[in-house]
Amino acid sequence: MTCQDYKTVLYRQEDGSWVAEIPAIPGCYALMESRDSALTELENVFSLIAEEYRKKGQPLPADSTEIINA
């Protein structure tokens, strides 16, 4: 699985920084100054977490994230 196999949530904080996260994977998020750098860093974080799961012989969690426009 790759980062693109998961839904990504991207939002801007009050201080202007950007958060990119994959809700399906605990701890898989990045906080950066720009939208693009947050998305790039999220891919790096995903790779590190995926490697940890591989080392433990565990599959990555399935993406059960739902997008709801309330």
C-alpha positions as CSV (number, residue, x, y, z in Angstrom):
1,M,0.0,0.0,0.0
2,T,1.0,3.6,-0.6
3,C,0.1,6.9,0.8
4,Q,-2.2,7.4,-2.2
5,D,-4.3,4.4,-1.2
6,Y,-5.6,6.4,1.8
7,K,-7.9,9.4,2.2
8,T,-5.9,12.5,3.3
9,V,-7.4,15.3,5.3
10,L,-5.8,18.7,4.8
11,Y,-6.6,21.8,6.8
12,R,-5.1,25.1,7.8
13,Q,-4.7,26.1,11.4
14,E,-5.3,29.5,12.9
15,D,-1.6,30.4,12.8
16,G,-1.5,29.7,9.1
17,S,0.3,26.4,9.2
18,W,-1.0,23.4,7.4
19,V,-1.9,19.9,8.7
20,A,-2.0,16.9,6.5
21,E,-3.1,13.6,8.0
22,I,-4.3,10.1,7.2
23,P,-7.0,9.4,9.8
24,A,-6.9,5.7,9.2
25,I,-3.4,5.4,10.5
26,P,-2.7,6.6,14.1
27,G,0.1,9.2,14.3
28,C,0.3,9.7,10.5
29,Y,0.2,13.4,10.2
30,A,2.4,16.4,9.3
31,L,2.4,20.0,10.4
32,M,4.2,22.4,8.1
33,E,4.3,26.0,6.9
34,S,2.8,25.4,3.5
35,R,0.2,23.1,2.0
36,D,2.7,21.4,-0.4
37,S,5.3,20.9,2.3
38,A,2.7,19.3,4.6
39,L,1.7,16.8,1.9
40,T,5.3,16.0,1.1
41,E,6.1,15.5,4.7
42,L,3.0,13.3,5.1
43,E,4.4,10.9,2.5
44,N,7.7,10.7,4.5
45,V,5.8,10.0,7.7
46,F,3.7,7.4,6.0
47,S,6.8,5.6,4.7
48,L,8.3,5.5,8.2
49,I,5.1,4.2,9.8
50,A,4.7,1.6,7.0
51,E,8.2,0.4,7.6
52,E,7.5,-0.1,11.3
53,Y,4.4,-2.1,10.4
54,R,6.5,-4.3,8.0
55,K,9.1,-4.8,10.7
56,K,6.5,-6.0,13.1
57,G,4.9,-8.2,10.4
58,Q,1.6,-6.3,10.7
59,P,-0.6,-5.0,7.9
60,L,-1.4,-1.3,7.7
61,P,-4.9,-0.5,8.9
62,A,-7.6,-0.5,6.3
63,D,-8.9,3.0,5.3
64,S,-12.4,3.3,6.7
65,T,-12.5,7.1,6.5
66,E,-15.8,8.5,5.3
67,I,-16.1,12.0,3.7
68,I,-19.2,13.7,4.9
69,N,-20.3,17.2,4.0
70,A,-22.5,18.2,6.8
